């Protein structure tokens, strides 16, 4: 029965995506991708909607507890809304955490800064809800940094979605199955969405990347202390590296990462 939630997440995503892509084109909600092609953006909203269908079905079937479902839906749409603001009204003039902070110190608030500030507060609330006050600062940082890490990866077709699926697989292998099975509707949604992204028909945008990162962060903080510490150090390292160097260049220069990055792309 648990796989039914995954299937419903996938079906709900496809159904939502077909309508949202047309609406985005009609409303001129498009951006140029790395090839200069004009693509509907913010389409990660589709698997947020599809995932909710799977989560609610799991609640109705008695597979999930209402507290867990409410938390997951709040995470999906809380982080998704902040990402959508950046998708719709953000610009590329200011990149990285330092760039947004520099703009804020000059008295101008960018959408990226708003996303980081309110995303940090939301990460704090989520960390408190999941693990209480135990390791609160570390857990908050893990969720916030995981959220932004997936955003940093969303620069090529399918890269963010594949990273989420890989991260979910790793969490399933080392994590606590009862808690992590809540991710299955989202995994189903991302699997259904991914072919559209790989063919450059739509772009996920921050509306999809941010919630996926937040969910991985929640999965990480559900693990034991040593894994959490390693994950935090890894996330900090990714952010420090990305402030100075290109993650895309790093991926291109590594044969294994390049193969995974190109897998399924046109």
C-alpha positions as CSV (number, residue, x, y, z in Angstrom):
1,X,0.0,0.0,0.0
2,X,2.9,2.3,0.7
3,X,3.9,2.3,-3.0
4,X,0.4,3.6,-3.8
5,X,1.4,6.9,-2.3
6,X,4.4,7.0,-4.6
7,X,2.2,6.3,-7.6
8,X,-0.4,8.9,-6.6
9,X,2.4,11.4,-6.2
10,X,3.6,10.7,-9.7
11,X,0.1,10.9,-11.3
12,X,-0.7,14.1,-9.4
13,X,2.5,15.6,-10.7
14,X,1.9,14.8,-14.3
15,X,-1.7,16.1,-14.1
16,X,-0.6,19.3,-12.5
17,X,2.4,19.8,-14.8
18,X,0.4,19.7,-18.0
19,X,-1.8,22.6,-16.8
20,X,0.9,24.6,-15.1
21,X,3.3,24.5,-18.1
22,X,0.5,26.0,-20.4
23,X,-0.3,28.7,-17.8
24,X,3.3,29.7,-17.5
25,X,3.7,30.1,-21.2
26,X,0.4,32.1,-21.4
27,X,1.5,34.3,-18.5
28,X,5.1,34.7,-19.9
29,X,6.5,33.1,-16.7
30,X,9.6,31.9,-18.5
31,X,13.4,32.3,-18.2
32,X,16.3,31.5,-20.4
33,X,18.2,28.3,-19.6
34,X,22.0,27.7,-20.0
35,X,21.5,27.3,-23.7
36,X,19.6,30.5,-24.1
37,X,16.2,28.8,-24.6
38,X,13.1,30.4,-23.1
39,X,11.6,27.8,-20.8
40,X,8.6,27.9,-18.4
41,X,10.0,28.3,-14.9
42,X,8.9,27.5,-11.4
43,X,7.4,24.2,-12.5
44,X,8.6,22.4,-9.4
45,X,5.2,23.4,-8.1
46,X,3.8,20.5,-10.0
47,X,5.5,17.8,-7.8
48,X,4.6,19.8,-4.7
49,X,0.9,19.4,-5.6
50,X,1.4,15.8,-6.7
51,X,3.2,15.0,-3.5
52,X,0.3,16.4,-1.4
53,X,-2.0,14.0,-3.2
54,X,0.1,11.1,-2.2
55,X,0.6,12.3,1.4
56,X,-3.1,12.8,1.9
57,X,-3.9,9.4,0.4
58,X,-1.4,7.9,2.8
59,X,-3.1,9.7,5.7
60,X,-6.5,8.4,4.6
61,X,-5.1,4.8,4.3
62,X,-3.7,5.1,7.9
63,X,-0.1,4.9,6.7
64,X,0.9,8.3,8.0
65,X,0.2,10.3,11.1
66,X,-1.6,13.6,10.7
67,X,1.2,15.5,12.5
68,X,3.8,14.2,10.0
69,X,1.6,15.0,7.0
70,X,0.9,18.6,8.2
71,X,4.7,19.1,8.7
72,X,5.6,17.8,5.3
73,X,3.0,19.9,3.5
74,X,4.0,23.0,5.4
75,X,7.7,22.4,4.4
76,X,6.8,21.8,0.8
77,X,4.7,24.9,0.4
78,X,6.6,27.1,2.8
79,X,9.9,26.6,1.1
80,X,8.2,26.4,-2.3
81,X,6.5,29.7,-1.8
82,X,9.8,31.4,-0.9
83,X,11.4,29.9,-4.0
84,X,8.6,30.9,-6.2
85,X,9.0,34.5,-5.2
86,X,12.6,34.3,-6.4
87,X,11.5,32.5,-9.6
88,X,9.0,35.2,-10.5
89,X,10.6,38.4,-9.4
90,X,14.3,37.6,-8.7
91,X,17.2,38.6,-11.0
92,X,20.7,37.2,-11.5
93,X,22.5,40.4,-10.7
94,X,23.4,39.2,-7.2
95,X,24.6,35.7,-6.7
96,X,25.7,33.8,-3.6
97,X,25.1,34.5,0.1
98,X,27.7,37.2,0.1
99,X,26.1,38.9,-2.9
100,X,22.6,39.1,-1.3
101,X,24.1,40.2,2.1
102,X,26.1,42.9,0.4
103,X,22.9,44.2,-1.2
104,X,21.0,44.1,2.1
105,X,23.8,46.1,3.8
106,X,23.3,48.8,1.1
107,X,19.7,49.2,2.1
108,X,18.2,47.1,-0.7
109,X,16.4,43.8,-0.1
110,X,16.7,41.2,-2.9
111,X,14.3,38.3,-3.3
112,X,17.3,36.1,-2.6
113,X,17.9,37.7,0.8
114,X,14.2,37.4,1.6
115,X,14.3,33.7,0.7
116,X,17.4,33.2,2.8
117,X,16.1,35.1,5.8
118,X,12.6,33.6,6.0
119,X,13.9,30.2,4.9
120,X,16.3,30.3,7.9
121,X,13.4,31.1,10.2
122,X,11.3,28.3,8.6
123,X,14.3,25.9,9.0
124,X,14.4,26.8,12.7
125,X,10.7,26.0,13.2
126,X,11.0,22.7,11.3
127,X,14.1,21.7,13.2
128,X,12.3,22.4,16.5
129,X,9.3,20.4,15.4
130,X,11.3,17.4,14.3
131,X,13.9,17.1,17.1
132,X,13.0,19.7,19.7
133,X,15.8,21.7,21.3
134,X,18.4,18.9,21.0
135,X,21.1,20.2,18.7
136,X,18.8,22.9,17.5
137,X,21.5,25.1,16.0
138,X,23.1,22.3,14.1
139,X,19.8,20.9,12.9
140,X,18.6,24.3,11.7
141,X,21.9,24.9,9.8
142,X,21.6,21.5,8.1
143,X,18.1,22.2,6.9
144,X,18.9,25.7,5.7
145,X,22.2,24.7,4.0
146,X,20.6,21.6,2.4
147,X,17.8,23.8,1.0
148,X,20.3,26.2,-0.6
149,X,22.6,23.3,-1.8
150,X,19.9,21.9,-4.0
151,X,19.3,25.4,-5.3
152,X,23.0,25.7,-6.2
153,X,22.7,22.5,-8.2
154,X,19.7,23.6,-10.2
155,X,21.7,25.0,-13.1
156,X,21.4,22.1,-15.6
157,X,18.4,20.0,-16.7
158,X,17.7,17.2,-14.3
159,X,20.7,17.9,-12.0
160,X,18.6,18.9,-8.9
161,X,16.1,16.2,-9.3
162,X,18.7,13.5,-9.7
163,X,20.6,14.8,-6.7
164,X,17.4,14.6,-4.6
165,X,16.7,11.0,-5.7
166,X,20.3,10.0,-5.0
167,X,20.1,11.7,-1.6
168,X,16.8,10.0,-0.8
169,X,18.3,6.6,-1.8
170,X,21.2,7.2,0.6
171,X,18.8,8.2,3.4
172,X,16.7,5.1,2.8
173,X,19.7,2.8,3.1
174,X,21.1,4.3,6.3
175,X,18.0,6.0,7.9
176,X,15.0,5.0,9.8
177,X,12.5,3.5,7.4
178,X,9.3,4.6,9.3
179,X,10.1,8.3,9.1
180,X,11.8,8.3,5.6
181,X,8.9,6.5,3.9
182,X,7.1,9.9,4.1
183,X,9.4,10.9,1.2
184,X,7.9,8.3,-1.1
185,X,5.1,10.5,-2.5
186,X,7.8,13.2,-3.3
187,X,10.1,10.7,-4.8
188,X,7.2,9.5,-7.1
189,X,6.5,13.1,-8.0
190,X,10.1,13.9,-8.9
191,X,10.4,10.7,-11.0
192,X,7.4,11.7,-13.0
193,X,8.6,15.3,-13.4
194,X,12.2,14.5,-14.3
195,X,11.7,13.5,-18.0
196,X,10.1,17.0,-18.7
197,X,13.1,18.7,-17.1
198,X,15.7,16.5,-18.8
199,X,14.1,17.3,-22.2
200,X,14.3,21.1,-21.3
201,X,10.5,21.4,-21.6
202,X,10.2,23.0,-18.2
203,X,12.5,24.3,-15.5
204,X,12.1,23.3,-11.8
205,X,13.2,26.7,-10.4
206,X,13.7,27.5,-6.7
207,X,10.0,26.6,-6.2
208,X,11.0,23.0,-6.5
209,X,14.7,23.0,-5.6
210,X,14.2,24.6,-2.2
211,X,11.6,22.2,-0.8
212,X,13.6,19.2,-2.1
213,X,16.7,20.4,-0.3
214,X,14.6,21.0,2.9
215,X,13.3,17.5,2.8
216,X,16.8,16.1,2.5
217,X,17.8,18.3,5.4
218,X,14.9,16.8,7.5
219,X,16.0,13.3,6.5
220,X,19.6,14.1,7.6
221,X,18.6,15.5,11.1
222,X,16.6,12.3,11.7
223,X,19.8,10.4,11.7
224,X,22.4,9.9,14.5
225,X,24.8,12.6,15.6
226,X,28.0,11.5,13.7
227,X,26.1,11.4,10.4
228,X,24.6,14.8,11.1
229,X,28.0,16.3,11.9
230,X,29.6,14.9,8.7
231,X,26.6,16.2,6.7
232,X,26.9,19.6,8.2
233,X,30.6,19.8,7.4
234,X,30.0,18.6,3.8
235,X,27.2,21.2,3.3
236,X,29.4,24.0,4.7
237,X,32.2,22.9,2.3
238,X,29.9,22.9,-0.7
239,X,28.8,26.5,0.1
240,X,32.3,27.8,0.7
241,X,33.5,26.2,-2.5
242,X,30.5,27.6,-4.5
243,X,31.3,31.2,-3.3
244,X,34.6,31.1,-5.1
245,X,34.4,28.4,-7.7
246,X,31.8,26.9,-10.1
247,X,30.1,23.7,-9.1
248,X,29.2,23.1,-12.8
249,X,32.9,23.2,-13.7
250,X,33.7,20.7,-10.8
251,X,31.0,18.4,-12.2
252,X,32.3,18.7,-15.8
253,X,35.8,17.9,-14.7
254,X,34.9,14.7,-12.9
255,X,34.1,11.8,-15.2
256,X,31.7,10.0,-12.8
257,X,29.8,13.2,-11.9
258,X,29.8,14.3,-15.5
259,X,28.2,10.9,-16.5
260,X,25.5,11.2,-13.9
261,X,24.9,14.8,-14.8
262,X,24.4,14.0,-18.5
263,X,22.4,10.8,-17.8
264,X,19.0,11.0,-19.5
265,X,19.6,14.5,-21.1
266,X,18.9,15.2,-24.7
